[in-house]
Amino acid sequence: MARELADVLHYFLEDARPAPCAPPRCLALVAEPDELLGAAFLWNLAHELARRGNSVAWVSALSDEELLPDDACAGIQRLLAPVAELAGLAAAVREAGAKLRARPAPELVLTRVPPSWLGPEAGAQDLLAWTLLLAGPELERRDEARVRSQRIADALPGARIGVTLTGVRSVREAEAAFGALARDFSTPRAELWSYGLLLDDHLLYDALLARRPLTHHRPESRAALALRDVARLLEEDWRRDAA
């Protein structure tokens, strides 16, 4: 017979030591700090991914994101990272699971990366492995997205570069814009992935001003339906990779 209670506790209790958790997957939106559409889109996307049952965190290094509504009640954890370069942001993303005390630990971390930070810096590969760009049908916006895509591919060959189309009036226009962008993006170092389109972009701003996610604020709108599709496509690829 055991002389100490601790000798038999392991029959009834799981090991109390915390199991090591896998680092969260990161999705980085490459957008300028003053691109309000990027902030509104990422905030609404975080809410939609959380609504779909995912454990989502937001690592923020940009001051304007500190003004976004507090999302703790929606299960979205936020970590403010006072950094001004890519490697520092990558380190903050890697440490998000340990620094954010709430549970469950985040499975997916969203962050926004200014294009000027892109570069082949050591330690930032996991931050750029899965990136997302917003692009439009106009030649100027396609060129902007192409340049950013090239910089991501130069920084991390083999990166998955996702594109979501904005400012389009129809699925056909979005398909034509993505096709043109894919043709212009001619490098074997990376591949462009289509992640849907956003319709009626102005409703993303309206939802942010109302401090309510778009899929709650205007659930039947074309904008909400399109955003749900973007979240679904992202989640499907992420879960497929994790399987």
N, C-alpha and C positions, 0 to 999 in steps of 0.2 A: 504493500500500500504506500502511495506517495506520502512523503513527509511534509511537503510544501504544496500549497494550492497552485503555485505557479507551475508545478510539475505536471499538472493535469489540465490546465486551462487551454492548452493548445488543442485538446479534443473538442472543445466547444466554441472557441473563438478563432477567427481568422488572425493571421499574423498581423500584429499591430503596426509593424513597420510599413511606411507608405510605399506603395509599389511605384517603381519608376514609370513616369508617363511619357509618352511619345511627344516630341515637340509639336506644337500646333502648325498646321499648314498656313501659309501666308498668301494672301492675294493683295498685290500692290497696284493701286490705281496711279498711273503716271499722269500728273496734271499740275499745272502751275498753282502756286499758293493763292493767287487771286481769281482762279477759275471757280466761281460760286457753283456752277453746274456740277463740277466734280464733287464738291462737298455735299451738295443736296442729293446727288445720285448715291454716293457712298453711304450717307446716313439712311436713306430710304432702303437701300439694298441690305444694309445690316439688319434693319427691322424685319424685312421680308425673310431673310435667311434664318433669323431667330424664330420667326413665326412658324417656319417650316420644321422647327424642332432641333435646330443646330445650336451648339454652344459657341457664341460669337464674341470676340473681343475686338476693340479698336485701339490701336497704338497710334497716338497722335504726336507729331513733332511740329505741327504748324499752328500758329497762335490763333488763327480764325476758327479752328476746330474746337478750341476751348469754349467758344460761345454757343456751340450746339447744345440742344436740350440734353439734360441728364437722362441717360437711358437705363439706369440701374433697375428700374421697375420693370423694364421689358426684358431683363436678363442679359443685356448687352454690357459687358464690362469695358471700361475705358482706362487706358494707361497713358498719362502725359509723359512724353519723353523729351526733355530739354536738350535736344541735339540739333546739329546743323550740318550733318553730312551723312552719307549713305551707310558707312560702317557702323556709326553710332545707332542709327535707326535699326539696322539689322540686328545688332546686339540687343536692343530693347525688345524687338519682336521675339527673339530666342528666349529671353528671360520673362516674357509675359506670363507664362503659365505659373512660374514661381512667385512673381510679384503680385499677381492678382489673387487675392485671398478667397474670393467667392468660388463656390463649387456648383456645378462641375467645372473642371479646368477647361479653358477654351480649346476647341478643336480647330477653329478657323480664326485667324487674325487678319483684320482689314487695316490697311494703312494707305497713306497718300504720299507719293514720292515726287518732288519737283524734278522736272527734266534736267535741270542744271546739276543735280546730284549724281546723275548717271555716270558711271565709270567703272573700270575693271578693278575695283578695290577688293583686297583680300577680306574674306569674312562676310561678304555681302551676297554671296551666291544664292543662299536660301531665300533672300528677300526678293530677288529678281527672277526666280525660277518660274513664277506664275504671275504675270503682269496683265493689266487691263488698260486699254486706251479708249477714250471717247473720240469718235471721228464723225465728220459730217460729209454730205454729198458734194459740197463745193470743193473746187480744185485746191483752194488755199488750205482748207481744213484737212483734206486728204494728204497734202504735202506735209503739213505739220505732223500728222499721225505717222506718215512714212519715215520722216526724220527721227521721230521718237522711237519707232520700231527698230530702225537701224542702230540707234545708240544702245538700245537694250540688247540686241543681238551681238553687238561688238563687246558689250560689257560681260555678257554671259551667253556664249554659244550654246544652242540647244534649249534656250528659254522658251516657254510657252507664252506667246504674246496674244492675248485676247483683244478683240475689238467689238465694241458696242456702238451702233450707229445712232446718232442724234440729229435732230433737225430735218428728219425725212418725213414725207407725207404718205408714204405707202411702203408695203413690204417690197414691192418691185423696185422702188427707188433705192431702198436699203441694199437689196441684193446687187444692183448695178454698182452702187458706191463701194461695197465691199469687194466686188470683183475687180474694179479698177484699182483699188488699194492693193489687193493681193498681186496684181500684175506688176505694179510699180515696185513692190517689195520683193526684189530678186536677190536673195542671199540663201546659200545652203546652211547658214549657221542657225537659223530659227525658222519657225513656221507660224503663220497667222491663223488664229482660231476665231470663228464667228460666234459671238455671244449676243445675238439678237439685236434689237433696236429699241429705242425709246420714242414714244409718240407723245405729242402735246407736252413737251419738256417743261413748259411754264408751270404745270401742275406740281412738279417736284419742288419748285420754290414755294408755291402756295402751301404745300403740306409742311414744309420746314417752318414757314412763318406761323402756321397754325399749331406748330409743335405736336403734330400728329402724323404718323407715317401715312404715306400716300394710299396704301391699301386699306387704311381705316378711314382716312379723310375723304377720299373719292373712290370707294371700292369698285364701282362699276364703270369707271372711266377707262378710256383706251390706254391712258398712261399707266394705270394700275395693272391692267391686264398685260401690257408689254413688260412692265417691271417684274411681274411674277414669272414671265417666261425667261427673262434674263437670269433671275435667281435660280430657276429650275435647271437651266443649262449649265450654270456654274456648279451647282450642287451635284448634278449627274456626273460631270467630269471629275470633280473632287472625290466623290464616293467611289467611282470606278478606279481611280488611281490608288485609293486606299485599300481596295479589296485584294 
